[in-house]
Amino acid sequence: MNKFFPMNSGGSNGNANWKKALPNFLGEDFFSDFQNIIFDNNGPKLNIYESGNEVLCIFALPGLKLEEVDIYAHEKTLEVRGTLHVDYSGFRLIQEEITQGPFKRTVELPYPVRDDKVDASYQRGVLIIHLHRLIRSTPIKKKVNIQNLDDE
């Protein structure tokens, strides 16, 4: 078999050999690099806005069913999970550019946020999540007592 032209190995199984040899020829990550350029594997698109001690995360989520979405905020991380449904019964899909199905998007926020003060609203395909900065009180130094095990 020719290393550079695996289809020329002869026989009727040339296509199968070509498909097996392609990752070795081009490298294992060759197609995944292109996939990251063509497809957005991060999930739904979003904009993040900041004003003082508040952050707004605006997600483009057409077809979101609110009973199928979960939002989690912890420290500097926001996670949104759900399922998008864009169906028009009676019509056949010709071209699909709007992602459908389950999604998960994890976002790093500019600063830690309060998990007890998160508001979310959804209108016209846009999910708006309003977060508030976590302002910690000044840390208190706590003295650690040392247990003397020699006295026992």
N, CA, C and O of each residue as an XYZ file, in Angstrom:
608
protein
N       0.849     -1.192      0.000
C       0.000      0.000      0.000
C       0.878      1.232      0.000
O       1.837      1.318      0.767
N       0.557      2.181     -0.850
C       1.292      3.428     -0.929
C       0.898      4.318      0.237
O      -0.288      4.587      0.427
N       1.853      4.777      1.015
C       1.599      5.584      2.210
C       0.865      6.883      1.878
O       0.009      7.321      2.647
N       1.188      7.497      0.751
C       0.607      8.791      0.420
C      -0.672      8.696     -0.403
O      -1.439      9.658     -0.459
N      -0.909      7.579     -1.028
C      -2.109      7.392     -1.814
C      -2.751      6.071     -1.440
O      -2.654      5.100     -2.190
N      -3.418      6.022     -0.266
C      -3.949      4.759      0.222
C      -5.018      4.138     -0.670
O      -5.265      2.936     -0.572
N      -5.660      4.921     -1.539
C      -6.689      4.340     -2.419
C      -6.049      3.460     -3.488
O      -6.713      2.584     -4.043
N      -4.780      3.678     -3.779
C      -4.111      2.929     -4.834
C      -3.584      1.590     -4.345
O      -2.677      1.022     -4.953
N      -4.138      1.081     -3.257
C      -3.660     -0.183     -2.715
C      -4.199     -1.369     -3.500
O      -3.809     -2.510     -3.253
N      -5.091     -1.103     -4.442
C      -5.648     -2.183     -5.256
C      -6.841     -2.813     -4.579
O      -7.074     -2.600     -3.390
N      -7.586     -3.576     -5.321
C      -8.742     -4.261     -4.763
C      -9.960     -3.369     -4.734
O      -9.884     -2.178     -5.034
N     -11.089     -3.962     -4.370
C     -12.352     -3.219     -4.368
C     -12.574     -2.469     -3.067
O     -13.576     -1.771     -2.918
N     -11.657     -2.604     -2.131
C     -11.837     -1.991     -0.829
C     -11.065     -0.674     -0.711
O     -10.735     -0.259      0.400
N     -10.775     -0.018     -1.819
C      -9.989      1.211     -1.830
C     -10.593      2.332     -1.010
O      -9.867      3.021     -0.292
N     -11.917      2.540     -1.095
C     -12.568      3.615     -0.329
C     -12.479      3.376      1.164
O     -12.250      4.318      1.923
N     -12.653      2.145      1.602
C     -12.565      1.835      3.029
C     -11.158      2.109      3.533
O     -10.980      2.652      4.624
N     -10.143      1.729      2.731
C      -8.752      1.987      3.120
C      -8.481      3.479      3.190
O      -7.804      3.941      4.108
N      -8.992      4.228      2.248
C      -8.803      5.689      2.226
C      -9.382      6.330      3.480
O      -8.739      7.179      4.098
N     -10.589      5.929      3.855
C     -11.234      6.508      5.047
C     -10.460      6.184      6.318
O     -10.380      7.008      7.229
N      -9.893      4.987      6.378
C      -9.119      4.599      7.562
C      -7.786      5.339      7.610
O      -7.321      5.714      8.686
N      -7.171      5.550      6.449
C      -5.842      6.146      6.388
C      -5.868      7.671      6.488
O      -4.852      8.273      6.834
N      -6.995      8.308      6.196
C      -7.066      9.764      6.165
C      -6.647     10.425      7.474
O      -5.860     11.371      7.431
N      -7.135      9.974      8.651
C      -6.682     10.608      9.890
C      -5.175     10.475     10.105
O      -4.547     11.394     10.631
N      -4.583      9.343      9.704
C      -3.131      9.178      9.837
C      -2.386     10.126      8.908
O      -1.342     10.669      9.270
N      -2.918     10.320      7.728
C      -2.276     11.172      6.731
C      -2.365     12.649      7.124
O      -1.375     13.374      7.033
N      -3.546     13.095      7.559
C      -3.767     14.506      7.860
C      -3.542     14.862      9.332
O      -3.347     16.030      9.667
N      -3.571     13.872     10.194
C      -3.445     14.126     11.626
C      -4.803     13.971     12.286
O      -5.835     14.285     11.694
N      -4.790     13.483     13.518
C      -6.038     13.182     14.237
C      -6.926     14.409     14.427
O      -8.149     14.288     14.368
N      -6.344     15.585     14.652
C      -7.122     16.785     14.976
C      -7.423     17.652     13.762
O      -7.958     18.750     13.913
N      -7.094     17.185     12.565
C      -7.263     18.001     11.367
C      -8.694     18.493     11.191
O      -8.916     19.690     11.012
N      -9.667     17.588     11.240
C     -11.050     17.972     10.994
C     -11.662     18.699     12.176
O     -12.529     19.552     11.985
N     -11.235     18.386     13.396
C     -11.793     19.083     14.559
C     -11.411     20.556     14.531
O     -12.174     21.397     15.006
N     -10.235     20.886     13.980
C      -9.858     22.299     13.854
C     -10.827     23.029     12.929
O     -11.234     24.151     13.230
N     -11.201     22.417     11.812
C     -12.160     23.034     10.902
C     -13.546     23.112     11.518
O     -14.269     24.087     11.312
N     -13.912     22.096     12.266
C     -15.228     22.070     12.892
C     -15.391     23.263     13.833
O     -16.472     23.847     13.906
N     -14.328     23.629     14.552
C     -14.403     24.768     15.461
C     -14.547     26.084     14.710
O     -15.086     27.050     15.249
N     -14.070     26.130     13.468
C     -14.229     27.346     12.669
C     -15.641     27.432     12.111
O     -16.236     28.509     12.094
N     -16.174     26.321     11.660
C     -17.481     26.296     11.005
C     -18.616     26.335     12.013
O     -19.591     27.060     11.813
N     -18.510     25.573     13.090
C     -19.583     25.452     14.062
C     -19.174     26.130     15.358
O     -17.999     26.118     15.725
N     -20.128     26.716     16.045
C     -19.865     27.315     17.348
C     -20.167     26.273     18.415
O     -21.322     26.071     18.789
N     -19.128     25.621     18.896
C     -19.312     24.568     19.885
C     -19.528     25.099     21.287
O     -19.795     24.323     22.205
N     -19.420     26.404     21.472
C     -19.633     26.982     22.800
C     -21.096     26.991     23.187
O     -21.415     27.069     24.373
N     -21.980     26.916     22.231
C     -23.401     26.995     22.523
C     -23.973     28.302     21.988
O     -23.392     28.923     21.097
N     -25.106     28.714     22.532
C     -25.785     29.916     22.027
C     -24.925     31.171     22.148
O     -24.118     31.304     23.068
N     -25.112     32.072     21.214
C     -24.406     33.351     21.219
C     -24.920     34.221     22.367
O     -26.086     34.133     22.754
N     -24.035     35.060     22.904
C     -24.449     35.953     23.971
C     -23.631     37.222     23.958
O     -22.538     37.279     23.395
N     -24.188     38.241     24.592
C     -23.488     39.489     24.893
C     -23.503     39.647     26.406
O     -24.473     39.281     27.070
N     -22.413     40.198     26.948
C     -22.340     40.477     28.384
C     -22.134     41.974     28.550
O     -21.257     42.569     27.925
N     -22.962     42.573     29.406
C     -22.890     44.006     29.691
C     -22.642     44.193     31.178
O     -23.107     43.403     32.000
N     -21.902     45.248     31.518
C     -21.597     45.537     32.913
C     -21.894     46.999     33.209
O     -21.626     47.882     32.394
N     -22.455     47.241     34.394
C     -22.688     48.602     34.858
C     -22.551     48.598     36.379
O     -23.398     48.049     37.084
N     -21.493     49.204     36.871
C     -21.279     49.237     38.313
C     -21.136     47.844     38.877
O     -20.213     47.113     38.517
N     -22.046     47.471     39.763
C     -22.014     46.158     40.412
C     -23.012     45.182     39.799
O     -23.407     44.215     40.451
N     -23.419     45.419     38.569
C     -24.402     44.560     37.914
C     -23.881     44.066     36.568
O     -23.102     44.740     35.894
N     -24.335     42.870     36.198
C     -23.977     42.266     34.918
C     -25.263     41.790     34.254
O     -26.130     41.209     34.907
N     -25.380     42.041     32.954
C     -26.475     41.499     32.151
C     -25.877     40.529     31.142
O     -24.939     40.871     30.422
N     -26.419     39.328     31.094
C     -26.036     38.347     30.086
C     -27.235     38.160     29.169
O     -28.306     37.747     29.613
N     -27.053     38.461     27.903
C     -28.128     38.413     26.917
C     -27.834     37.260     25.952
O     -26.850     37.301     25.214
N     -28.691     36.232     25.962
C     -28.522     35.047     25.125
C     -29.538     35.070     23.987
O     -30.707     35.390     24.202
N     -29.094     34.730     22.777
C     -29.993     34.549     21.634
C     -30.457     33.099     21.647
O     -29.691     32.193     21.317
N     -31.723     32.879     22.031
C     -32.259     31.523     22.179
C     -33.653     31.410     21.567
O     -34.634     31.274     22.297
N     -33.755     31.463     20.244
C     -35.078     31.306     19.631
C     -35.609     29.902     19.842
O     -34.874     28.926     19.696
N     -36.876     29.801     20.182
C     -37.500     28.495     20.360
C     -37.278     27.877     21.727
O     -37.494     26.678     21.904
N     -36.850     28.673     22.696
C     -36.604     28.149     24.037
C     -37.923     27.887     24.751
O     -38.812     28.739     24.770
N     -38.040     26.702     25.335
C     -39.196     26.393     26.178
C     -38.754     26.582     27.614
O     -37.842     25.901     28.081
N     -39.395     27.504     28.319
C     -38.955     27.891     29.652
C     -38.974     26.740     30.650
O     -38.189     26.730     31.598
N     -39.862     25.771     30.446
C     -39.889     24.629     31.360
C     -38.705     23.686     31.118
O     -38.496     22.748     31.888
N     -37.939     23.927     30.069
C     -36.796     23.076     29.740
C     -35.470     23.815     29.857
O     -34.494     23.426     29.216
N     -35.416     24.869     30.659
C     -34.167     25.625     30.824
C     -33.802     25.692     32.297
O     -34.667     25.854     33.158
N     -32.506     25.564     32.577
C     -31.976     25.691     33.933
C     -30.854     26.716     33.909
O     -30.030     26.729     32.994
N     -30.829     27.574     34.922
C     -29.805     28.611     35.045
C     -29.138     28.442     36.399
O     -29.807     28.354     37.429
N     -27.799     28.398     36.385
C     -27.035     28.270     37.615
C     -25.990     29.384     37.659
O     -25.278     29.620     36.683
N     -25.908     30.065     38.804
C     -24.890     31.090     39.012
C     -24.111     30.728     40.265
O     -24.685     30.520     41.334
N     -22.785     30.656     40.113
C     -21.933     30.348     41.263
C     -20.602     31.065     41.078
O     -19.884     30.847     40.103
N     -20.296     31.927     42.045
C     -19.047     32.693     42.013
C     -18.923     33.437     40.677
O     -19.745     34.303     40.379
N     -17.902     33.108     39.869
C     -17.671     33.804     38.607
C     -18.178     33.022     37.403
O     -17.769     33.290     36.273
N     -19.073     32.051     37.637
C     -19.533     31.196     36.549
C     -21.050     31.248     36.418
O     -21.777     31.180     37.409
N     -21.511     31.371     35.179
C     -22.931     31.289     34.859
C     -23.094     30.115     33.901
O     -22.367     30.006     32.914
N     -24.052     29.238     34.197
C     -24.327     28.102     33.324
C     -25.795     28.118     32.939
O     -26.673     28.252     33.791
N     -26.047     27.982     31.651
C     -27.416     27.918     31.124
C     -27.528     26.631     30.325
O     -26.731     26.376     29.423
N     -28.534     25.814     30.667
C     -28.810     24.556     29.964
C     -30.259     24.547     29.533
O     -31.126     25.072     30.231
N     -30.519     23.958     28.398
C     -31.904     23.868     27.953
C     -32.011     23.157     26.622
O     -31.078     22.496     26.167
N     -33.172     23.309     26.012
C     -33.437     22.709     24.710
C     -34.132     23.734     23.831
O     -35.066     24.410     24.263
N     -33.670     23.840     22.604
C     -34.282     24.748     21.634
C     -35.145     23.952     20.662
O     -34.741     22.901     20.165
N     -36.343     24.477     20.402
C     -37.278     23.841     19.474
C     -37.726     24.893     18.462
O     -38.386     25.866     18.827
N     -37.375     24.701     17.211
C     -37.842     25.591     16.151
C     -38.523     24.706     15.118
O     -37.898     24.269     14.151
N     -39.795     24.450     15.329
C     -40.555     23.574     14.442
C     -41.759     24.323     13.887
O     -42.414     25.091     14.592
N     -42.027     24.089     12.644
C     -43.241     24.619     12.022
C     -43.948     23.435     11.383
O     -43.603     22.990     10.288
N     -44.952     22.937     12.105
C     -45.646     21.744     11.621
C     -46.291     22.035     10.271
O     -46.806     23.125     10.021
N     -46.245     21.033      9.425
C     -46.785     21.173      8.076
C     -45.747     21.640      7.079
O     -46.013     21.666      5.877
N     -44.556     22.015      7.558
C     -43.484     22.468      6.671
C     -42.294     21.527      6.791
O     -42.049     20.941      7.845
N     -41.568     21.393      5.699
C     -40.369     20.564      5.656
C     -39.155     21.484      5.747
O     -39.089     22.494      5.047
N     -38.199     21.142      6.600
C     -36.986     21.929      6.770
C     -36.113     21.809      5.526
O     -35.775     20.700      5.110
N     -35.751     22.930      4.936
C     -34.919     22.973      3.739
C     -33.482     23.341      4.101
O     -32.538     22.722      3.611
N     -33.319     24.339      4.950
C     -31.993     24.806      5.370
C     -32.043     25.078      6.860
O     -32.986     25.700      7.349
N     -31.023     24.611      7.593
C     -31.013     24.799      9.036
C     -29.740     25.514      9.458
O     -28.641     24.977      9.324
N     -29.897     26.733      9.969
C     -28.783     27.492     10.522
C     -29.029     27.840     11.977
O     -28.099     28.220     12.688
N     -30.255     27.718     12.427
C     -30.595     27.946     13.830
C     -30.479     26.607     14.536
O     -31.196     25.658     14.220
N     -29.568     26.543     15.495
C     -29.333     25.297     16.208
C     -30.580     24.877     16.968
O     -31.259     25.703     17.578
N     -30.873     23.576     16.924
C     -31.990     23.014     17.672
C     -31.475     21.899     18.553
O     -30.403     21.341     18.319
N     -32.255     21.582     19.571
C     -31.895     20.486     20.462
C     -31.285     20.997     21.749
O     -31.321     22.193     22.037
N     -30.721     20.075     22.527
C     -30.172     20.446     23.827
C     -28.908     21.294     23.688
O     -28.140     21.127     22.741
N     -28.703     22.190     24.627
C     -27.503     23.020     24.652
C     -27.064     23.226     26.092
O     -27.839     23.057     27.034
N     -25.810     23.592     26.231
C     -25.254     23.970     27.530
C     -24.208     25.040     27.259
O     -23.316     24.852     26.431
N     -24.320     26.150     27.951
C     -23.348     27.239     27.785
C     -22.856     27.662     29.158
O     -23.655     28.028     30.021
N     -21.551     27.613     29.366
C     -20.932     28.049     30.604
C     -20.113     29.285     30.302
O     -19.303     29.300     29.375
N     -20.333     30.332     31.103
C     -19.712     31.627     30.859
C     -18.933     32.048     32.092
O     -19.416     31.922     33.217
N     -17.724     32.548     31.873
C     -16.967     33.124     32.983
C     -17.345     34.596     33.090
O     -17.265     35.349     32.119
N     -17.754     34.983     34.280
C     -18.198     36.352     34.532
C     -17.019     37.217     34.973
O     -15.989     36.687     35.391
N     -17.157     38.543     34.886
C     -16.028     39.416     35.233
C     -15.684     39.439     36.723
O     -14.574     39.814     37.099
N     -16.631     39.039     37.568
C     -16.401     38.997     39.014
C     -17.426     38.062     39.652
O     -18.429     37.718     39.027
N     -17.170     37.646     40.913
C     -18.142     36.767     41.583
C     -19.499     37.459     41.719
O     -19.582     38.669     41.931
N     -20.563     36.654     41.592
C     -21.920     37.208     41.677
C     -22.687     36.519     42.794
O     -22.344     35.421     43.233
N     -23.728     37.195     43.233
C     -24.606     36.636     44.272
C     -25.496     35.577     43.640
O     -26.080     35.801     42.580
N     -25.598     34.424     44.292
C     -26.483     33.390     43.763
C     -27.906     33.542     44.283
O     -28.817     32.853     43.824
N     -28.097     34.451     45.246
C     -29.437     34.668     45.803
C     -30.151     35.855     45.155
O     -31.294     36.153     45.500
N     -29.489     36.529     44.225
C     -30.098     37.691     43.579
C     -29.843     37.615     42.066
O     -29.052     38.374     41.506
N     -30.543     36.673     41.434
C     -30.444     36.471     39.991
C     -31.846     36.571     39.413
O     -32.762     35.890     39.872
N     -32.012     37.416     38.412
C     -33.308     37.571     37.746
C     -33.147     37.179     36.282
O     -32.129     37.478     35.658
N     -34.163     36.506     35.741
C     -34.117     36.110     34.335
C     -35.463     36.381     33.691
O     -36.512     36.186     34.304
N     -35.417     36.836     32.439
C     -36.644     37.056     31.672
C     -36.397     36.617     30.228
O     -35.258     36.558     29.764
N     -37.493     36.312     29.533
C     -37.397     35.818     28.157
C     -38.453     36.513     27.322
O     -39.636     36.507     27.663
N     -38.014     37.114     26.217
C     -38.958     37.787     25.321
C     -38.371     37.803     23.908
O     -37.207     38.147     23.706
N     -39.196     37.427     22.947
C     -38.844     37.459     21.528
C     -37.539     36.739     21.212
O     -36.733     37.231     20.422
N     -37.323     35.571     21.828
C     -36.151     34.770     21.527
C     -34.881     35.188     22.246
O     -33.800     34.684     21.942
N     -35.003     36.106     23.197
C     -33.837     36.603     23.918
C     -34.017     36.323     25.409
O     -35.021     36.704     26.010
N     -33.020     35.646     25.994
C     -32.993     35.384     27.431
C     -32.072     36.410     28.078
O     -30.906     36.533     27.705
N     -32.604     37.145     29.051
C     -31.836     38.173     29.757
C     -31.653     37.715     31.197
O     -32.626     37.454     31.905
N     -30.401     37.619     31.620
C     -30.081     37.223     32.994
C     -29.380     38.396     33.665
O     -28.338     38.865     33.208
N     -29.977     38.861     34.763
C     -29.481     40.025     35.507
C     -28.820     39.519     36.787
O     -29.468     38.887     37.622
N     -27.532     39.801     36.935
C     -26.755     39.321     38.072
C     -26.191     40.504     38.851
O     -26.012     41.594     38.307
N     -25.915     40.273     40.129
C     -25.383     41.321     41.007
C     -24.067     40.855     41.609
O     -23.918     39.699     42.005
N     -23.118     41.779     41.667
C     -21.793     41.470     42.205
C     -21.880     41.015     43.653
O     -22.638     41.564     44.453
N     -21.091     40.007     43.968
C     -20.973     39.534     45.340
C     -19.949     40.418     46.036
O     -18.765     40.409     45.697
N     -20.421     41.177     47.008
C     -19.523     42.049     47.773
C     -19.351     41.402     49.135
O     -20.274     41.365     49.949
N     -18.174     40.903     49.359
C     -17.880     40.208     50.606
C     -17.481     41.223     51.664
O     -16.830     42.227     51.377
N     -17.888     40.936     52.895
C     -17.442     41.786     53.987
C     -15.947     41.569     54.173
O     -15.394     40.573     53.707
N     -15.307     42.489     54.843
C     -13.868     42.350     55.032
C     -13.574     41.053     55.769
O     -14.223     40.726     56.762
N     -12.605     40.335     55.280
C     -12.303     39.045     55.900
C     -11.835     39.219     57.348
O     -11.119     40.163     57.682
N     -12.256     38.295     58.178
C     -11.885     38.310     59.585
C     -10.785     37.293     59.790
O     -10.904     36.139     59.378
N      -9.711     37.728     60.431
C      -8.639     36.791     60.748
C      -9.092     35.912     61.891
O      -9.569     36.395     62.917
N      -8.939     34.642     61.704
C      -9.312     33.704     62.754
C      -8.063     32.977     63.209
O      -7.374     32.336     62.416
N      -7.784     33.085     64.485
C      -6.610     32.439     65.048
C      -6.867     30.938     65.145
O      -7.944     30.502     65.552
N      -5.867     30.167     64.766
C      -5.955     28.724     64.822
C      -5.263     28.256     66.079
O      -4.102     28.591     66.312
N      -5.955     27.490     66.885
C      -5.375     26.923     68.101
C      -4.600     25.666     67.744
O      -5.023     24.878     66.899
N      -3.470     25.492     68.396
C      -2.614     24.331     68.159
C      -2.798     23.354     69.304
O      -2.679     23.724     70.472
N      -3.080     22.142     68.978
C      -3.259     21.106     70.001
C      -1.885     20.488     70.291
O      -1.191     20.031     69.382
N      -1.511     20.482     71.570
C      -0.231     19.922     71.966
C      -0.417     18.431     72.250
O      -1.035     18.057     73.248
N       0.105     17.604     71.391
C      -0.036     16.165     71.536
C       1.023     15.564     72.459
O       0.924     14.395     72.830
N       2.049     16.362     72.839
C       3.093     15.861     73.734
C       2.583     15.691     75.159
O       3.121     14.876     75.908
N       1.552     16.445     75.551
C       1.051     16.401     76.922
C       0.224     15.162     77.201
O      -0.084     14.895     78.362
N      -0.132     14.427     76.234
C      -1.005     13.269     76.436
C      -0.267     12.049     76.850
O      -0.875     10.999     77.056
